[in-house]
Amino acid sequence: MRHNLSDLREVIKDRRSIKPENFKPRKVLKDQISEILSNARWAPTHGMTEPWHFVVFQEEATKSLGEFMANAYKDKTSEEDFLQIKYDKFVNRPQLSSVIIAVCMKRQESEKIPEIEEIEAVACAVQNMHLTATAYGLGGYWSSGEIAYSDEMKAYLNLKDKDKCLGLFYVGYPSINWPTGHRKPLEYKTEWRTK
């Protein structure tokens, strides 16, 4: 065997989404973030396009990000649909996280590779990020939604027309016990064919 499969399996099974509301104020080290991003780069990528692009927010930048998202939500929402609690969450949530990484897909100029495959490559990169955070004992939470996918967010992140923001990855030290999880047995999700 080339690597220790049981260690790999345990990290994969231990990965959990932990929301910023469950983070401690303790700061994540820059070296840890660099390792998380470095491992993201080793995701599979069709045509070796490496479509991922990351924008890292720390310190005061997390506050600016929250204000931007709250204002974008307010501008996009009708008066009757506006919820103050949702606005406040946009303002406050980023400040609960030591680090927020905007996860982006930079579209290949030639568009030879289908867009869906570029998005899938970035999603694989996020899985690598999440597994690395888990190995460090860091909580990770991939958040998306209308504001993350908006043209306003694209402009805020200086992305081009055909690029996409695929969400925000929040990283921090958990203030809760590490969550447990379960999955349905393989036979419920697998069909084997021999003919």
HUDA-V997593 format. One record per backbone hydrogen bond with DSSP energy under -1.0 kcal/mol. CO is the residue of the C=O (numbers start at 0). NH is the residue of the N-H. If there is no record, write none. Layout:
co = <CO | CO>
nh = <NH | NH>
This chain:
co = <2 | 3 | 4 | 5 | 6 | 7 | 8 | 9 | 10 | 18 | 19 | 21 | 28 | 29 | 30 | 31 | 32 | 33 | 34 | 35 | 36 | 38 | 39 | 44 | 45 | 50 | 52 | 54 | 56 | 57 | 58 | 59 | 60 | 61 | 62 | 63 | 64 | 65 | 66 | 67 | 68 | 69 | 70 | 71 | 77 | 82 | 83 | 84 | 85 | 86 | 87 | 88 | 92 | 93 | 98 | 99 | 100 | 101 | 102 | 103 | 104 | 113 | 114 | 115 | 116 | 117 | 118 | 119 | 120 | 121 | 122 | 123 | 124 | 125 | 126 | 127 | 128 | 129 | 130 | 131 | 132 | 133 | 138 | 139 | 140 | 142 | 144 | 146 | 149 | 150 | 151 | 152 | 153 | 154 | 159 | 163 | 166 | 167 | 168 | 169 | 170 | 171 | 172 | 184 | 185>
nh = <4 | 7 | 8 | 9 | 10 | 11 | 12 | 13 | 14 | 21 | 22 | 174 | 32 | 33 | 34 | 35 | 36 | 37 | 38 | 39 | 40 | 41 | 42 | 47 | 48 | 105 | 103 | 101 | 99 | 60 | 61 | 63 | 64 | 65 | 66 | 67 | 68 | 69 | 70 | 71 | 72 | 73 | 74 | 75 | 81 | 86 | 87 | 88 | 89 | 90 | 91 | 92 | 95 | 96 | 170 | 56 | 168 | 54 | 165 | 52 | 163 | 117 | 118 | 119 | 120 | 121 | 122 | 123 | 124 | 125 | 126 | 127 | 128 | 129 | 130 | 131 | 132 | 133 | 134 | 135 | 137 | 136 | 171 | 17 | 169 | 167 | 148 | 149 | 153 | 154 | 155 | 156 | 158 | 157 | 162 | 104 | 102 | 142 | 100 | 140 | 98 | 138 | 23 | 187 | 188>
